[in-house]
Amino acid sequence: MHDLAPFLKCRDDGRPRLMGIVNVTPDSFHAASRVASLEAAVTAALDMWDAGADWIDVGGESTRPGAQPVLASEEISRVVPVIKALRNQRPDGLISIDTRHPIVAAEAIAAGANMVNDVSGLRDPDMFKLIVESNSAVCIMHMLGEPGNMQGNPSYQDVVAEVSKSLLSTAQRLIASGHSPALIALDPGIGFGKTLEQNISLLEKSQPLRGDEGFSVLWGVSRKTLFRDLLSRELSEERLAGTLAVAAHAMNQRVDILRVHDVAEHHDLLTVLAKLRKHSQ
């Protein structure tokens, strides 16, 4: 099995690692990312790995704005067979479980997941305990409220300072409990309880998230409502160009991991940018 720490950092040439999204859900906001069967999920994941993904992020509950919760038993039935199949077919593949429920995360880790991607930022003490006891890699995301109400009226005095403080505090508690800082990534939670201007402020300043420990930074911006507001692109299918623009910006910001729907396009973009940067030095 891999030493996970290097795969939570961007590549030596500055390219962010790519995390491909596999939504084993009927209601994720980007319809093209939904898979309706085990076979379709496995095929999608293998294609993403072959296209250049470092990680596959498997999720069984939509957390889009306004989403309704899913029973943990249903979530487990969606994601665990996919993780087991992927681990069987690609023993060294890096797999993340996208969940906010400790029981789901535990089952996913037992099935072979390497990382827990928790959009609720380890609010649940049992999730915090699981991460420490399993020594799993973890992405701690910031979310204001819950998916059902997070976009109601998000308010901050200083969004960069407040989001950074919240995430760094949780990361420090993990370290104090014995968890390695090299296995922690922090995600500002673009679109999770933020206005357009607040999202832009967070995208402008990734450095505060790193803290003194130099934590890894993950951005999940792919095809989000941000681009509806910026570009008047109502449909998620129309937001790839905007997403790629943020990916280029992410490379300049030395962001470590990009969680994306479109792995091949991001791989090509970042590869060209890395080549151009090398020749300009």
C-alpha positions in Angstrom: 0.0 0.0 0.0 1.1 3.5 -0.7 2.6 6.0 1.7 -0.3 8.3 1.4 1.4 11.5 2.5 3.0 12.4 -0.9 -0.4 11.9 -2.6 -1.9 14.7 -0.4 0.7 17.1 -1.8 0.8 18.6 -5.3 3.3 17.1 -7.8 6.9 18.3 -7.9 6.1 20.2 -11.1 3.3 22.1 -9.3 0.3 20.2 -10.7 -2.4 19.5 -8.2 -3.4 15.9 -7.7 -6.7 15.0 -9.2 -9.5 13.4 -7.3 -12.2 12.0 -9.7 -15.8 12.1 -8.5 -18.0 9.0 -8.6 -21.5 9.8 -7.3 -23.4 6.6 -6.5 -26.6 8.7 -6.1 -29.7 9.5 -8.1 -29.7 13.2 -7.2 -26.2 14.8 -7.4 -26.4 18.2 -8.9 -24.3 17.3 -12.0 -26.4 14.7 -13.7 -23.5 13.4 -15.8 -21.6 12.4 -12.7 -24.4 10.0 -11.4 -23.9 6.3 -11.8 -26.9 3.9 -11.4 -25.1 0.6 -11.0 -22.1 -1.1 -9.5 -20.7 -1.8 -13.0 -21.2 1.8 -14.1 -19.4 3.1 -11.0 -16.5 0.8 -11.4 -16.1 1.7 -15.1 -16.3 5.4 -14.4 -13.6 5.1 -11.7 -11.3 3.0 -13.8 -11.6 5.4 -16.7 -10.7 8.3 -14.3 -7.7 6.6 -13.0 -6.6 5.8 -16.6 -7.1 9.5 -17.5 -4.8 10.7 -14.8 -6.7 10.7 -11.5 -4.7 10.1 -8.3 -7.8 9.6 -6.2 -11.3 8.4 -6.7 -13.9 9.9 -4.4 -16.9 7.7 -3.9 -20.0 9.2 -2.5 -23.5 7.8 -1.7 -25.3 11.0 -0.4 -25.8 14.2 -2.3 -24.8 17.3 -0.2 -25.8 19.9 -2.8 -27.7 22.9 -1.4 -31.2 21.8 -0.3 -30.3 18.1 -0.4 -32.2 15.7 1.9 -30.3 13.3 4.2 -29.9 9.6 3.2 -30.2 6.7 5.7 -26.7 5.4 6.6 -27.8 1.9 5.6 -28.7 3.1 2.2 -25.5 5.0 1.8 -23.5 1.9 2.8 -25.3 -0.2 0.3 -24.4 2.3 -2.4 -20.7 2.8 -1.7 -19.2 -0.3 -0.1 -19.7 -2.6 -3.1 -18.1 0.0 -5.3 -15.1 0.4 -3.0 -14.7 -3.4 -2.7 -14.8 -3.8 -6.4 -12.3 -1.0 -7.0 -9.9 -2.4 -4.4 -10.1 -5.8 -6.1 -9.5 -4.4 -9.6 -6.9 -1.8 -8.7 -5.2 -2.9 -5.5 -2.9 0.1 -5.3 -5.6 2.7 -6.3 -6.2 5.5 -3.9 -9.9 5.7 -2.8 -11.6 8.4 -0.8 -15.1 8.0 0.8 -17.2 11.1 0.7 -19.4 10.9 3.8 -20.3 12.7 6.9 -21.5 9.6 8.8 -19.0 7.7 10.9 -20.7 4.3 10.4 -20.4 4.8 6.6 -16.8 5.9 6.9 -16.0 2.9 9.0 -17.5 0.4 6.6 -15.7 2.2 3.7 -12.4 2.0 5.4 -12.9 -1.7 6.1 -13.7 -2.2 2.4 -10.5 -0.5 1.4 -10.9 3.3 1.4 -7.7 5.3 2.2 -9.2 8.6 3.0 -12.4 10.1 4.6 -13.7 13.2 2.9 -16.1 14.7 5.5 -18.1 17.7 4.3 -19.2 18.3 7.8 -15.7 18.9 9.0 -15.6 16.1 11.7 -18.4 17.7 13.7 -19.5 14.2 14.8 -17.2 13.1 17.7 -17.5 9.5 16.5 -16.1 10.5 13.1 -13.2 12.3 14.8 -12.5 9.2 16.9 -12.6 7.0 13.8 -10.1 9.1 12.0 -7.7 8.9 14.9 -8.1 5.2 15.5 -7.9 4.2 11.9 -5.0 6.5 11.1 -6.9 7.3 7.9 -6.0 10.2 5.6 -8.8 12.8 6.0 -10.1 15.9 4.2 -11.8 18.3 6.7 -14.2 20.6 4.8 -15.8 23.7 6.1 -19.6 23.9 5.9 -21.9 26.5 7.5 -25.0 24.8 8.7 -26.4 21.7 6.9 -26.9 21.0 3.2 -30.6 21.7 3.7 -30.1 25.2 5.0 -26.5 26.2 4.4 -27.3 28.7 1.6 -30.1 30.4 3.5 -28.1 33.5 4.6 -24.4 32.8 5.1 -22.8 35.6 7.1 -19.2 36.2 8.1 -17.2 39.1 9.4 -14.0 37.9 7.6 -14.7 34.7 5.6 -11.0 33.7 5.0 -10.1 34.2 8.7 -13.1 32.4 10.1 -13.0 29.5 7.7 -9.2 29.1 8.3 -9.6 29.3 12.0 -12.3 26.7 12.1 -10.4 24.2 9.9 -7.1 24.7 11.6 -8.6 24.3 15.0 -10.1 20.9 14.1 -6.8 19.8 12.5 -4.9 20.8 15.6 -7.2 18.7 17.7 -6.5 15.8 15.5 -2.8 16.3 15.9 -3.1 16.6 19.6 -4.9 13.2 19.5 -1.9 11.6 17.8 -2.9 12.0 14.1 -0.2 12.8 11.6 -0.4 16.3 10.0 0.8 14.8 6.8 -2.4 12.9 6.5 -4.7 16.0 6.8 -6.1 18.0 3.9 -8.2 21.1 4.5 -11.0 22.2 2.1 -12.6 25.7 2.5 -15.9 24.3 1.3 -16.6 26.5 -1.8 -20.4 26.7 -2.2 -21.1 25.2 1.2 -22.6 28.2 3.1 -21.0 31.0 1.2 -22.0 33.7 -1.2 -20.4 34.4 -4.5 -18.1 37.0 -3.1 -17.2 34.9 -0.1 -16.3 32.0 -2.4 -14.1 34.3 -4.5 -12.3 35.5 -1.4 -11.5 32.0 -0.4 -10.2 31.1 -3.8 -8.0 34.2 -3.8 -6.2 33.1 -0.6 -5.3 29.5 0.0 -2.2 30.1 2.1 -4.0 30.8 5.4 -5.4 27.3 5.4 -1.9 25.8 5.5 -1.1 27.0 9.0 2.3 26.5 10.6 2.2 22.8 9.8 1.8 23.3 6.0 -1.4 21.3 5.7 -2.5 20.2 2.3 -5.2 22.1 0.6 -8.1 20.6 -1.4 -10.5 22.5 -3.6 -13.8 21.2 -4.7 -15.1 23.7 -7.2 -16.1 21.5 -10.2 -19.2 22.8 -12.1 -20.6 24.4 -9.0 -23.2 27.2 -8.7 -20.3 29.6 -8.5 -20.2 29.5 -12.3 -23.9 30.2 -12.6 -23.4 33.3 -10.7 -20.1 34.4 -12.4 -21.0 33.4 -15.9 -24.8 33.1 -16.1 -24.3 29.4 -16.8 -27.5 27.9 -15.4 -26.8 24.3 -16.3 -23.9 22.4 -14.8 -23.2 21.0 -18.2 -22.2 24.5 -19.3 -19.6 25.1 -16.6 -16.5 23.2 -17.7 -14.6 26.2 -19.0 -15.1 28.1 -15.8 -14.1 25.1 -13.8 -10.9 24.8 -15.8 -10.1 28.5 -15.2 -10.2 27.9 -11.5 -8.0 24.8 -11.9 -5.4 27.0 -13.6 -5.6 29.5 -10.8 -5.3 26.6 -8.3 -2.0 25.6 -9.8 -0.7 29.1 -9.3 -1.9 28.9 -5.7 -0.1 25.6 -5.2 -3.3 23.9 -4.3 -2.6 20.2 -3.6 -5.7 18.4 -4.7 -8.6 19.2 -7.0 -11.8 17.3 -6.7 -13.2 17.2 -10.3 -15.8 15.6 -12.5 -13.7 15.9 -15.7 -10.4 14.2 -15.1 -9.1 14.0 -18.6 -9.7 17.7 -19.3 -8.0 18.8 -16.0 -5.1 16.4 -16.7 -4.5 18.0 -20.1 -4.8 21.5 -18.8 -2.4 21.1 -15.9 0.1 19.1 -18.0 0.3 21.9 -20.6 0.6 24.5 -17.8 3.4 22.6 -16.2 5.3 22.3 -19.5 4.9 26.0 -20.2 6.1 26.9 -16.7 9.1 24.7 -17.1 10.2 26.2 -20.4 9.7 29.8 -19.1 12.1 29.3 -16.2 
